[in-house]
């Protein structure tokens, strides 16, 4: 197992390198870099893309500037100012040199400083991460706490009306887009058109610091209720049906028939033998489910509910062409995903020592 883990850890390096190469290359063809953002602001706002007649630019938009001799004249800005802006953002260097410097810095977890916020990217990510982790963790826990008992119940009553109706409900919930369900929750329960039960935005109230310990817990739960429900709804179907099918598969095995023949009670058979074996794949998949909810729901949910987390940070950085924040969040997301994949494999071995990934690879 140690050799398998070592191989997986070594694969993290080329995988991260590939992710950064692809994203850095794509950015070279996206118009509207940070220089253009500043120029648009200096010109009194407006759309940064209005200055482009066609064609792509490099990561700082410098190729667009150089490709059009009348660029500075059309913008009404002296070429010296544009060159100064490019130097300020570090975009006066060739793309390959910038990419190499970025990789060297990222190996030391030095992501630089945000172009427009003037804050170290690491500090910015650490500031936003608790919101996203909180949302992903609670969503995953609630999904497990509901899906496992429901899946067991469906397995025991397989083919009944209860099984049919609950399957229809969870599949319908799975089919509803997350952003649409989130908007519906806001309209119904956050003062949109009906009831003002939950707050419209944020993770805490303005008077958070003055609240008692119980008051802080209540306020936090009050604010996070709708975002957690919205991010959890789609994961119910997968976990519930996985639990049901795992139970059904175990119930049909020979050891269950033998246990019943020995006179063991049904509860002892189900929860003393079947449950332990059926839950292996469900419990071992906890890290993967968490990271899936963490990544897939963070942007939409955080944006709709005005939560200041990593998903919203990455989106705003992409819109503003804040490349240090963009690449820093991509790097962290990619690294977290790869590490969680290794942890998931370790969880499988922990809950079932019979699993041997080295033999499977061989």
N, C-alpha and C positions, 0 to 999 in steps of 0.2 A: 504493500500500500504506500510505503514511503517513496518508492520509485515513481509510482503513478502521480502522487502529489507533486513531486519535484518536476516531472514532465509538464504537468498542468501549470505550475508556477512559471516555468521557463517559457511556456506558450503565451503567457500574458504579455511579454515584451513585444514579440512580433505582431500580436493582435492589436495592441495599443498603437504601435507604429503604423499599422495599416489604416486604423481608424483616423489617425491624425493626418496621414497622407491624403486620404480620400477627401476629408473635410477641407483641408488647406487648399487642395487643388480646386475643389468646387468654388471656393470663395474667390479664386482668381477670375472667375467668369461672371461674378455677380456684380452688377453696377451699383454705385452709391456707397463708397467707402466712408471712413470717418472724416476725411478731408472734405468731401462733398457735404457731409452733415454740417460741418462748421461753416462752410461757405453759404449753405442755405440759410443758416441762422444769421450770418452777417448780412445777408441780403434781405433780412426782414421776415424770415420764416419761409413758408412755402414748401412745396414738395421737393425733396432732394433729387428726385428722378427727372425733374423738368429740364435739367441741364444736359441730358443725354439724348443724342440724336440716334443712338444705336451702338451696338457693340458692347463688349464686356470690359471689365477692368481688373487690375490685380487687387490684392488684399487691401490696399489702401486707395484704390481707384487711380493709381498713378499712371497706368497705361492709358486710361481714358484721357488724362490730362496731357500726356505726351503725344497722343495720337492726333490731337486737334490743336493746331498752333494758335487758333483764335479763342481757345478755352478761357484764358485769363481775361481777354478783352470782353468776351461775352458776359463774364461774371462781374466785370467792373472792378476786379481786384488785381493788384500788381503781381507779377510772377514771383517776386521775392517773397511775398507773403505766403503764396501757395507752397513754395519750396520750404519755407520755414515751418509750415504746418506739417508737411511730409516728414521733415526731419524730427519734429516734435513727436510724431506718432511712430517714429522708427521705420517709416515706409520709404526712405531714401535709399535703402539697401536692396539688392536683387532678391527675388522671392526665395531662391535656394539658400541664400545666406540667412535670411530671416527665419526660414524653417529650421535650419540647423541650430541657430541660437535658441529657438523656442524649445527644441527637443532637449538640448543640454540643460536649459533651465528647468524644464518639466521633470527631468530625472532627479532634480533636487527639490521638487515640489515648489518651485518658484514660478508662479503664474503671472508675475508682473503686476502692474497697476492698471485699474480701469481707466480708459481714455477720458471719460466724461465725469465719473464720480470721484476721481482722484483718491481712490481707496484701494488698498492691496486686495487682489482678487481672492487670496486665501481667507482674509478676514471677512470679505463679503460673502463667500460661500459658507463659512462657519456661522455667520450671522443668520443666513437664510435656511440652513440645513435643518434646524430643529422643527420648523414648521412642516417641511416635507416629510421628515421622518415620523413626526407625530401623526400626520394624516395617514401615511402608509401603514404604520404599526397598528393603530386602532382599527383601521379598515380591515386589515388582515386578521386580527384577533376576533373581531365581530363576525367576519365571514366564517371562520372556523367554528366559533361557538354556536352558530346557527346551522351551518351546513352539515356538520357531523351528526348531531342528533336527528336532523331532518332526513339525512341520507340513510341512517340506520332504520328509522321508522318506515321509510319508503321500501327498504329491502325486506323488512319483516312483513309488510303488507303489499308485496309486489303484485301488481295486476288489479288491485282494488281501486275503488273510486277515489280514495284518498291519494293513492299513488298517481293516478291519471290527472287529477285536478292540480296537485302540487307540481307535477312535471310541466303542465301547461303554463302555470303561473311563473315558475322560475325561467322557463324558456322565453316567455314573453318579456320578462324583466331583462333577460340577457340581450334580447333583440333591440331594446330601447337604447338609443345612443346616450352616452354618459352626459354630454353637454345638454341634451334635450331634457333629460330627467332632472339635472341640476337646475335648469331654468324653471321647470315646473315646480320644483320645491320652493324656489324663491317666490314665484308668483302666488303659490298657495299659502305658504307659512311664514314668509318674511316681509309681509306688507306690500306685496306686488299688487294684488287686487282683492285679496280675501282676508286672511288672518295675519296679524302681527304677533306671532308667537316667538320666532327666533330672530336674532339680529341679522341685518342684511350683509354685513361685511366684517372682516377682521377676526382675530383669534381670541382677543380679550377686550374688555371694556376700558374706557378711558381712566376709570378710577381703580384699575387693577391693583396698584400698589397700596391703596388704602384698605383693601378688603382683608378679611380674616382668612385663615387657612381654608376653612370650609367654604367661605364665600368665593375664594379663588378657584377651588375645585368646581363649584357649581357654575361659575362664570365661564370657565374653560369648557366644561361639558356643554353648556348652553350654546356657545359659539361654534363648537366643532361638530355638533350633532348633524346638521344638514350636509356639510362637506363630506363627512364620513359615510353617511347614508348614500350620497350620490356616487362616491368612489367605490362603494362596496357592492352595489346592486348587481353589477355584471359578473362578479366573481362567484355569486351564489350557485349559479347553474353548474359550472365546472366542478366545484368542490362537492356539491350535493350528489351529483350523478356519479362522480368518482367514488365517493363513499358508498353509495348504494351498490354499484357494480362490484366493488371490492368485497362487500359483505356477502352479496349473492354468490360470488365466486368461492368464497371460503365456506359458506354454508353447505355447498354441494360436495365438499371434500370428504374423504374417508374418515379422517380423525373425528369429524363432527358426528358422523353416524355411530362411530365406536363409543364416543363419549355419551351419547344419548342411550345407547344400548347398555352402558354400565349403570344407568339410572341417575345420572346427574340431572339436576334441575335445568330447565330451559335458560334461566338467567345465568346459571353457572356456565353453561355451554357457550352462550352468546358473549357474555362479558368476561368470562375467565379464559376462553380459548379463541373464539372467533374474533373478538374485538382487537386483541393484541396483534394478530396476524393481518387483519384487514386494514388496520390503521397505519401499517408500516409505510406504504407509499404516500398516504395522505399527510402524515406527520413529517416525513422526510422532505416533502415538497414545500414545507413552510417558508424557507428562505427564498425560494424561487417565486412563490406567490407574493411574498412581501415586495420583492424587487419589481415584480410585474406591476403591482398596484402603484408602487412608488414612482415608476417611470411613466406608465401609460396615463395615469389620471392626474399627475401633478400639474401639468400646464393648464388643462381645461378647468379643473376644479379650482385651482388657485386663482385663475383669472376671473372666473365667474363670481367667486365668493370673496374676491379682493384679499387673498391671503398672500403674504409676502414671503414666498418660498422659492426653492431652486427652479421649479418649472417656470414660474413667472419671471424670475431673474434671467434665465436663459433666453426666453422669448423677447424680453425688452432689450437685451444685449444684441440679439440678432437684428431687431428693427433698427436700433441705433448704430449698428455696425461697430459695436464695442468688442473688438476682436480678442483682447486678453480675457474678457469675461466669457465670450463665446467658447473659445478653445479650452479655457480652464474648466468650465462646466462639462464640456464634452469629454475631456480627459477624465474627470472625476466620475462621471456617469459610466463611462466605459470600464474604468478600473473597478468600480463597485460591482458592476454586472459580472465581470470575470471572476472576481473574488467570491461573490455569492454563488456562482456556478460550482466552484470548488467546495464551498461549505455545504452545498446541497448534496454533493457526492459523499462527503464525510458523514452527513446526517443519515444517508441510506445505510452506510456501513455501521454506524452507531446503533441504529434501531434494528438492523438485521446483519449480524456478523457473517452470515453465509454469503453475502454479496462480495465478490472479489473483482474489482475493475481491471486489475492487472491480467487475470486469466482471460477476461472478456476481450481485452485488447489483443492478447496473444492469439 
